[in-house]
Amino acid sequence: MVLQGKRIILGVTGSIAAYKSAALIRLLVKQGAEVKVIMTTLAKEFISPLTLATLAKNPILIDFFDPTNGNWNSHVDLGLWADAFLIAPATANTIGKMASGVADNLLLTTYLSAKCPVFIAPAMDLDMFAHPATQRNLALLKSIGNRIIEPASGELASGLDGKGRMEEPEMIVQFLDDYFTPKPLLGKKILITAGPTYEKLDPVRFVGNYSTGKMGFAIAEECAKQGADVCLISGPVQLNTSHANIERVDVESANEMLDAVLDRFYSMDGAILCAAVADFTPMDAAQTKLKRENDNLILELKPTQDIAASVGKMKMDNQFLVGFALETNNEEAHAKEKMQRKNLDFIVLNSLKDDQAGFGFNTNKITVIHRNGKTNKYDLKHKNDVAIDIVSEIVNLIND
């Protein structure tokens, strides 16, 4: 876990979204982080300090000193202690004070003393968030190195619907996790294909396959998380991307995917061809819906152009190319032949003989075969973890 052992200060300000702080602390602690909480005086009106102290397993800090015993809460020591300072929720008032350098409470003085990265998760009504003053303050804070976790859109405490909801705790933790994840692919441009292709028979029918795109999308997210700028070219799938470093291009047919790949590959450092591209497409797609007749329907199909082989011919010495093979028999022999024929640096082999692996599942079991003969076999894992293994193989390939 990337956040294991990280020391995080959580600043909680006077917003109705303070109730989310409890879940946020729980998630951070579960990830192995040590959390110290600083609350503003008004924040206590929205959530109990006892609740947050219990979850954080640390006393809650509110004032500069504890009036019961005179203990001093040093903002300087806190600023030096932390690996990250997260202010969530951050009200318009606190954001304005941060931008102006106001230091009238422990949270703000600690912010001015912090030597660590600062993350700000705004929470306010849509009109307050959209106000030019708030936008100016956020822009200023971002320009001096603070990282803004954009609020979500949805129902607000006022009853209005719009942008201003503090991002959900899970997404905030993911934001921190992404920040602290090592970036071995920083500066690399990687093209990834994912999902199936649909080859039209008529306006309502197509020839396709069972690919869901889950593996390709997981690889795209992992590459982006490790610093790469990703161009994800996807066939028709019911998936979304979440990382800002992913440019998504949606296509339908094998020919559309080919054009998109060939148009972009020259500017890339490498490509991961994970899509399940149709090998055949109808000779002529009907312009109107095919009607049911008494006779059998005979379809004449022609081969599609091989995307991997086309890219393999284009590949330069400073580019890498990774392909996939889904086999049902003589798996390794077929995969090695495909790797050589298509000029791949390595190939990721899936077998339909493996239970819970391949199309439609959230898990996969792979074997990675390199051109130099090196073979690495991996156990059945969630596809997110499989993506980590595949990207690690790419990082090692680049660094060799």
C-alpha positions in Angstrom: 0.0 0.0 0.0 1.5 3.3 -1.1 0.2 5.2 1.9 1.6 2.7 4.4 3.6 4.7 7.0 2.7 8.1 5.5 2.1 10.9 8.1 -1.0 12.9 7.1 -2.5 15.9 8.7 -6.3 16.2 8.0 -7.7 19.7 8.3 -11.4 19.8 8.9 -13.3 23.1 8.5 -16.9 24.2 9.2 -18.8 22.6 6.4 -21.7 20.1 6.4 -19.4 17.9 4.5 -17.4 17.4 7.7 -19.4 14.2 8.2 -17.3 12.7 5.4 -14.1 13.2 7.4 -14.9 10.2 9.6 -15.0 7.9 6.5 -11.9 9.6 5.1 -9.9 9.0 8.3 -11.0 5.3 8.4 -9.8 4.8 4.8 -6.5 6.5 5.4 -5.8 4.5 8.6 -6.8 1.3 6.8 -4.2 2.2 4.1 -1.6 2.3 6.9 -1.3 6.1 7.2 -0.9 7.9 10.6 -3.4 10.7 10.8 -3.5 13.8 12.9 -6.6 15.9 12.7 -6.8 19.7 13.0 -10.3 21.1 13.3 -11.4 24.7 13.2 -13.7 25.9 16.0 -16.7 25.9 13.7 -16.0 22.3 12.5 -16.9 21.1 15.9 -20.5 22.1 15.3 -20.7 19.6 12.4 -19.0 16.5 13.8 -17.8 15.5 17.2 -14.0 15.7 17.9 -14.4 12.5 19.9 -15.6 10.7 16.8 -12.6 11.8 14.8 -10.1 11.1 17.6 -11.4 7.6 18.0 -11.0 6.8 14.3 -7.6 8.6 14.0 -6.3 7.1 17.2 -4.8 10.5 17.9 -6.0 13.5 20.0 -7.8 16.2 17.9 -6.0 19.5 17.7 -8.1 22.7 17.7 -6.4 25.5 19.6 -2.8 26.6 19.9 -2.7 25.3 23.4 -4.8 23.0 25.6 -6.4 25.2 28.3 -6.7 22.3 30.7 -3.0 21.6 31.0 -1.3 24.4 29.0 0.3 22.0 26.4 1.4 23.9 23.3 0.4 22.6 19.9 3.3 23.7 17.7 2.2 24.5 14.1 5.9 24.4 13.2 6.4 20.9 14.5 3.2 19.8 12.8 4.3 21.3 9.5 7.6 19.4 9.7 6.0 16.1 10.9 3.6 15.7 7.9 4.2 13.9 4.6 0.9 15.4 3.4 -1.5 18.1 4.5 -5.1 17.4 3.4 -7.8 20.0 4.0 -11.2 18.2 3.5 -13.6 19.8 3.6 -12.2 23.2 2.7 -14.7 26.0 2.9 -14.7 29.2 0.8 -13.7 31.0 4.0 -10.7 28.9 4.7 -9.7 28.9 1.0 -9.8 32.7 1.0 -7.7 32.9 4.1 -5.1 30.5 2.7 -4.9 32.5 -0.5 -4.4 35.7 1.5 -2.0 34.3 4.1 -4.3 34.9 7.0 -3.2 32.9 10.1 -5.9 33.2 12.7 -6.2 29.5 13.8 -4.1 26.4 14.2 -5.1 25.0 10.8 -4.0 28.1 8.9 -0.8 28.6 10.8 0.1 24.9 10.2 -0.7 25.4 6.5 1.8 28.3 6.4 4.4 26.2 8.1 3.9 23.0 6.1 6.9 21.7 4.1 4.9 18.9 2.6 2.4 18.7 -0.4 -0.9 20.3 0.4 -4.2 18.9 -1.0 -7.4 20.9 -0.9 -10.9 19.4 -1.3 -13.4 22.3 -1.6 -16.9 21.9 -0.2 -19.6 24.7 -0.6 -22.7 25.6 -2.5 -22.6 25.9 -6.2 -22.9 29.7 -6.3 -20.0 30.1 -3.8 -17.8 27.7 -5.7 -18.5 29.4 -9.0 -18.0 32.9 -7.6 -15.0 34.7 -9.2 -13.5 35.3 -5.8 -13.4 31.6 -5.0 -12.1 30.7 -8.4 -9.4 33.4 -8.2 -8.4 32.0 -4.7 -8.2 28.4 -6.0 -6.2 29.4 -9.0 -3.8 31.3 -6.8 -3.4 28.4 -4.4 -2.9 26.0 -7.3 -0.3 28.4 -8.9 1.9 28.2 -5.7 1.9 24.4 -5.6 -1.2 23.3 -3.8 -3.2 20.5 -5.4 -6.9 21.0 -5.8 -9.2 17.9 -5.6 -12.1 19.2 -7.7 -15.5 18.9 -6.0 -18.2 16.7 -7.6 -21.6 17.7 -8.9 -24.8 16.6 -7.3 -27.4 17.5 -4.7 -26.1 20.1 -2.2 -27.2 21.0 1.3 -29.1 24.0 0.0 -31.3 21.6 -2.0 -29.7 22.9 -5.3 -28.0 20.6 -7.7 -24.6 21.5 -9.1 -20.8 21.5 -8.6 -19.6 22.0 -5.0 -20.0 18.7 -3.2 -16.7 17.6 -1.6 -15.3 14.6 -3.5 -16.1 11.3 -2.0 -13.6 9.9 0.6 -12.6 7.0 -1.7 -11.7 9.3 -4.5 -9.7 11.6 -2.2 -7.7 8.6 -0.9 -7.2 7.5 -4.5 -5.9 11.0 -5.3 -3.3 10.8 -2.5 -2.4 7.2 -3.5 -1.8 8.4 -7.1 0.4 11.2 -5.9 2.6 9.0 -3.8 2.8 6.2 -6.4 6.3 6.1 -8.0 6.2 7.4 -11.5 8.6 5.3 -13.6 6.6 6.1 -16.8 6.7 9.8 -16.3 7.1 11.6 -19.6 6.2 8.4 -21.6 3.4 8.4 -24.2 1.7 5.1 -24.5 -1.1 4.0 -26.8 -3.4 1.3 -25.6 -6.2 -0.5 -27.4 -9.1 -2.2 -25.5 -12.4 -3.9 -25.9 -14.0 -5.6 -28.8 -14.8 -4.3 -32.3 -18.2 -4.6 -33.9 -18.4 -5.4 -37.6 -21.8 -4.4 -39.0 -24.1 -6.9 -40.8 -26.9 -4.4 -41.1 -28.1 -1.3 -39.2 -29.1 -3.4 -36.1 -26.8 -6.4 -36.1 -23.0 -7.0 -35.9 -20.3 -9.6 -35.7 -18.4 -9.2 -32.4 -16.9 -11.0 -29.4 -17.3 -11.2 -25.6 -14.6 -8.7 -24.7 -15.6 -6.2 -22.0 -12.5 -4.0 -22.2 -11.8 -4.5 -18.4 -8.2 -5.6 -18.9 -7.2 -2.8 -21.3 -8.9 -0.2 -19.2 -7.1 -1.5 -16.1 -3.8 -1.2 -17.9 -4.6 2.3 -19.1 -5.3 3.4 -15.5 -2.1 1.8 -14.2 0.0 3.4 -16.9 -1.5 6.8 -16.2 -1.1 6.2 -12.4 2.7 5.6 -13.0 3.1 8.8 -14.9 2.4 8.0 -18.5 0.3 10.1 -20.9 -2.1 7.5 -22.3 -4.1 7.4 -25.5 -6.8 4.7 -25.0 -8.5 3.6 -28.2 -11.5 1.6 -27.2 -14.2 -0.4 -29.0 -17.8 -0.4 -27.7 -17.7 -1.0 -23.9 -19.6 0.0 -20.8 -16.6 1.4 -18.9 -15.4 4.8 -17.9 -11.9 6.2 -17.4 -11.1 8.3 -14.3 -7.5 9.4 -14.6 -6.8 12.9 -16.0 -3.8 11.5 -18.0 -6.0 9.3 -20.2 -7.2 10.6 -23.6 -10.0 8.3 -24.8 -10.8 7.7 -28.4 -14.0 5.6 -29.0 -14.3 3.5 -32.2 -16.5 0.7 -33.4 -15.0 -1.4 -36.2 -11.6 -2.9 -36.7 -11.0 -0.5 -39.6 -11.8 2.5 -37.4 -9.5 1.2 -34.7 -6.7 0.6 -37.3 -7.0 4.2 -38.6 -6.9 5.6 -35.0 -3.9 3.5 -34.1 -1.9 4.3 -37.3 -2.7 8.0 -37.0 -1.1 8.2 -33.5 1.5 5.5 -33.1 4.5 7.5 -34.6 4.2 10.0 -31.7 4.2 7.3 -29.0 6.9 5.7 -27.0 5.1 2.4 -27.3 1.8 0.6 -27.6 -0.1 -2.1 -25.7 -2.5 -3.8 -28.1 -5.1 -5.4 -25.7 -8.2 -5.1 -27.8 -10.0 -8.2 -29.1 -10.1 -7.1 -32.7 -12.3 -9.0 -35.1 -10.4 -11.1 -37.6 -13.2 -11.0 -40.2 -15.8 -8.4 -41.3 -18.7 -8.8 -43.7 -18.0 -8.3 -47.4 -20.9 -5.9 -47.7 -23.0 -4.6 -44.8 -26.7 -4.4 -45.7 -28.1 -0.9 -45.7 -31.5 -2.0 -44.4 -32.3 -4.6 -41.8 -32.0 -8.2 -43.0 -35.3 -9.9 -42.9 -36.0 -13.4 -41.8 -36.5 -15.7 -44.8 -37.2 -19.5 -45.1 -33.7 -20.2 -46.4 -30.5 -20.1 -44.4 -28.6 -16.8 -44.3 -25.2 -17.1 -45.8 -22.6 -14.5 -44.8 -19.5 -13.8 -46.8 -16.7 -12.5 -44.6 -13.3 -11.0 -45.5 -10.2 -10.6 -43.3 -9.7 -7.4 -41.5 -6.3 -5.7 -41.6 -4.1 -7.0 -38.8 -3.5 -4.0 -36.5 -0.6 -5.6 -34.5 1.2 -6.7 -37.7 0.8 -3.2 -39.2 2.1 -1.5 -36.1 4.9 -4.0 -35.9 6.2 -3.0 -39.3 6.1 0.7 -38.3 7.8 0.2 -34.9 11.1 1.9 -34.5 14.0 0.9 -32.3 13.1 3.4 -29.6 9.5 2.1 -29.4 8.1 -0.9 -27.6 5.2 -3.0 -28.7 3.1 -5.4 -26.5 0.4 -7.8 -27.8 -2.1 -10.2 -26.3 -2.9 -13.8 -27.3 -6.1 -15.6 -26.2 -5.6 -19.3 -27.1 -7.5 -22.5 -26.6 -4.7 -25.1 -27.5 -1.0 -25.2 -28.0 -1.0 -21.9 -26.2 2.6 -21.0 -25.8 3.6 -22.2 -29.2 0.9 -20.1 -30.9 1.7 -17.1 -28.7 5.5 -17.3 -29.6 4.7 -17.6 -33.3 2.4 -14.5 -33.1 5.0 -12.5 -31.2 7.7 -13.2 -33.8 5.4 -12.6 -36.8 4.1 -9.3 -35.5 7.4 -8.0 -34.2 6.3 -7.7 -30.5 8.7 -7.1 -27.7 6.6 -9.4 -25.5 3.2 -11.1 -25.6 0.7 -11.6 -22.8 -0.9 -15.0 -23.1 -4.4 -15.9 -21.8 -5.8 -19.4 -22.0 -9.5 -20.1 -22.1 -8.7 -23.3 -20.2 -8.0 -21.3 -17.1 -11.1 -20.9 -14.9 -12.2 -17.3 -14.1 -9.8 -15.9 -16.7 -10.4 -14.1 -19.9 -13.5 -12.4 -21.3 -16.1 -11.0 -18.8 -14.3 -11.9 -15.6 -12.8 -9.4 -13.1 -9.9 -11.8 -12.7 -7.2 -13.0 -15.1 -4.3 -15.4 -15.3 -1.5 -14.6 -17.6 1.9 -15.7 -18.9 4.3 -13.1 -20.3 6.6 -14.3 -23.0 9.5 -12.1 -24.1 11.4 -12.2 -27.4 14.6 -13.3 -25.6 12.8 -16.4 -24.4 12.2 -15.2 -20.9 8.8 -16.4 -19.6 7.0 -15.2 -16.5 3.9 -17.0 -15.2 1.4 -15.2 -12.9 -1.3 -16.6 -10.7 -5.0 -15.8 -11.0 -5.5 -12.2 -9.8 -7.9 -9.3 -10.1 -7.4 -7.5 -13.4 -6.2 -4.4 -11.6 -3.4 -6.4 -10.1 -2.7 -8.1 -13.4 -2.3 -4.6 -14.9 0.3 -3.8 -12.3 2.2 -7.0 -13.3 2.0 -6.1 -17.0 3.1 -2.5 -16.5 6.0 -3.7 -14.3 7.1 -5.9 -17.2 7.0 -2.8 -19.5 9.0 -0.7 -17.0 11.7 -3.4 -16.8 11.7 -3.7 -20.6 12.3 0.1 -21.0 15.0 0.1 -18.4 17.0 -2.9 -19.8 
